[in-house]
Amino acid sequence: PDAHEAADWLHRHGMAEAQAATLLQIVGGRPLDALALAHSGMNVQDWLNLPQALAQGHAGLLAPLPPAQAVRVLQKLCHDLHSLLAGGAPRYFPPQSLAAWQPAANAPLAATAWAALGQWAQQLAQTARTAEHPLAPELMLASLVEQARNALHWGHRR
């Protein structure tokens, strides 16, 4: 459905209009995913704070999510950081939440960023294969957050 229809559908399911619009942006316009995210316990402010929290190694915002959904969230963040580095616009995260990772004119830093994000994307793809049935969800989450912290370190400004 188009954005207006999707927002109306979410509103009929009890979601405020502003929250519906933001969640639709976050999930790439898919209303069922927006509803699932709203029911997961993660709110819009959590989403905006997620990149900084991960860069600092904090797992709390991902903790309420099932492992497979946590992996998908991290893949969206990785995608948006790749887009920024390539000079594009983020798709899932508002630009202000990614301000610390704006591309640098510094070529060595850009090369480091590409390498870090590429490695992280591969790690996430590998983890996604078993995310539906992890042997130890808590350890998986800790590993995901550590991978994110390492990948985000190239651009994090304190």
C-alpha positions in Angstrom: 0.0 0.0 0.0 1.0 3.6 -0.4 2.2 5.6 2.7 -1.2 7.1 3.3 -3.1 3.8 3.2 -0.5 2.2 5.4 -0.7 5.0 8.0 -4.5 4.8 8.0 -4.3 1.0 8.5 -1.9 1.4 11.5 -4.1 4.2 12.9 -7.1 1.8 12.8 -5.0 -0.7 14.7 -4.6 1.9 17.6 -1.4 3.6 16.6 -1.0 7.4 16.7 -0.5 9.1 13.4 2.9 10.5 14.1 4.2 7.2 15.4 2.7 5.4 12.4 4.5 7.7 10.0 7.8 7.3 11.8 7.6 3.6 12.1 6.7 3.2 8.4 9.9 5.1 7.5 11.9 2.9 9.9 10.6 -0.3 8.3 10.7 0.8 4.7 7.0 1.4 4.3 5.8 -2.1 5.3 2.8 -1.7 7.7 2.9 -5.3 9.1 6.6 -4.7 10.0 5.7 -1.3 11.6 3.0 -3.0 13.7 5.4 -5.8 14.8 8.0 -3.2 15.7 5.5 -1.3 17.8 4.5 -4.4 19.6 8.2 -5.5 20.2 8.7 -3.0 23.0 11.0 -0.7 20.9 9.7 2.8 20.6 10.6 5.6 18.1 13.0 7.2 20.6 14.8 3.9 21.2 15.2 3.6 17.4 16.7 7.1 17.2 19.1 6.3 20.1 20.1 2.9 18.8 23.2 3.8 16.7 24.8 5.7 19.6 23.9 3.0 22.1 25.5 0.3 20.0 28.6 2.4 19.4 29.0 2.5 23.2 28.4 -1.3 23.5 24.9 -1.0 25.1 22.6 -3.9 24.3 19.5 -2.7 26.3 17.6 -1.4 23.3 17.8 -4.7 21.4 17.1 -6.9 24.4 13.3 -7.0 24.0 13.5 -8.1 20.4 13.6 -11.7 19.3 17.1 -12.6 17.9 16.0 -12.7 14.3 14.4 -9.2 14.6 17.5 -7.9 16.3 19.6 -9.1 13.4 17.2 -7.4 10.9 17.4 -4.1 12.8 21.2 -4.3 12.7 21.2 -5.1 9.0 19.1 -1.9 8.4 21.6 0.1 10.4 24.5 -1.4 8.4 22.6 -0.7 5.1 22.1 3.0 6.1 25.7 3.5 7.1 26.8 2.0 3.7 24.4 4.4 2.0 25.9 7.4 3.9 29.4 6.4 3.1 28.5 6.1 -0.6 27.1 9.6 -0.5 23.4 8.5 -0.4 20.6 9.1 2.1 19.7 6.6 4.8 16.5 4.6 4.3 15.6 3.4 7.8 17.2 5.8 10.3 16.7 9.5 10.3 19.9 11.4 9.3 20.2 13.1 12.6 20.6 9.7 14.4 23.6 8.9 12.2 25.3 12.3 12.4 28.4 10.8 14.0 29.0 8.6 10.9 28.7 11.2 8.2 31.3 10.5 5.5 34.7 12.0 6.0 36.7 13.6 3.2 39.6 11.6 4.7 40.3 8.7 2.2 42.1 6.4 4.7 39.2 6.8 7.1 36.7 6.0 4.3 38.7 2.9 3.4 38.6 1.8 7.1 34.9 2.5 7.2 34.2 0.4 4.1 36.2 -2.5 5.4 34.5 -2.4 8.9 31.0 -2.1 7.4 31.7 -4.9 4.9 32.9 -7.2 7.6 29.9 -6.4 9.8 27.5 -7.0 6.9 29.1 -10.5 6.4 28.9 -11.3 10.1 25.2 -10.2 10.2 24.4 -12.3 7.1 26.0 -15.4 8.7 24.2 -14.8 12.0 20.9 -14.4 10.2 21.1 -18.0 9.1 20.7 -19.3 12.7 18.9 -16.3 14.3 15.5 -18.1 14.4 16.9 -20.8 16.6 19.9 -19.6 18.5 21.4 -21.9 21.1 22.0 -19.1 23.6 20.0 -15.9 22.8 21.8 -13.8 25.5 25.2 -14.7 24.1 24.1 -14.1 20.6 22.8 -10.6 21.6 26.1 -9.9 23.3 28.0 -11.0 20.2 25.8 -8.9 17.9 26.3 -5.8 20.1 30.1 -6.3 20.2 30.2 -6.7 16.4 28.2 -3.5 16.0 30.4 -1.6 18.5 33.5 -2.7 16.5 32.0 -1.8 13.2 30.7 1.6 14.4 33.9 2.6 16.0 35.3 4.2 12.8 32.8 7.1 12.9 31.9 7.4 16.5 32.7 10.9 17.9 32.4 11.4 21.6 
